Amino acid sequence: MKNFDTFLELAESRYSVRSFEDRQIDREVVQKMLRAAQVSPTAHNNQPQRIYVLQSEEAIAKVRSLSHYTFNAPTVFMVCADLDAAWHGRDGHNSGQVDAAIAATHMMMTACDEGLGTCWVRGFDKDEIARAFGLPEQYEVVCLLLAGYPSEKAAPLKGWHDKRKRIEEFTQIL
């Protein structure tokens, strides 16, 4: 397990892992990640995130056949938004995707804190995945969150991971 003194240290150390060991995540860590999703903030506290933990050989084979970006992760969290359960703003905005994304981010950071690697993937046809897993019509797949123990080959992508815009480039103080 990693030990970080601050959240910023944790956030700076996290990177997208694309090479995993061939061993399953401990059940206790999966539960911590799901707890992080449970306590994540959602609009109006509607909690529309719906998360499928794919670990069986059948489920992993199915998701691997639908996305080329699973990098042999032993666990894939299929993070969805229940669009009917999500908060709907007066302007018609549906908060489901954002709420599910926040939940996935909490899960990523928890995994990193537990010594796991993750990779947020959106390289798939969401309708094809929904059909393959028999998801209810109102569920939208927001991301596949790959998770596992990083292999010895795992490392941040050179030239990408540390490339950051200056704060002044994306901030305006009014």
Secondary structure, DSSP 8 states (H G I E B T S, - for coil): ----SSHHHHHHH--B---B-SS---HHHHHHHHHHHHTS--GGG---EEEEEE-SHHHHHHHHHH-S--TT-SEEEEEEEETTTS-B-TT--B-HHHHHHHHHHHHHHHHHHTT-EEEEE--S-HHHHHHHTT--TTEEEEEEEEEE-B-TT----TTTTT----HHHH----
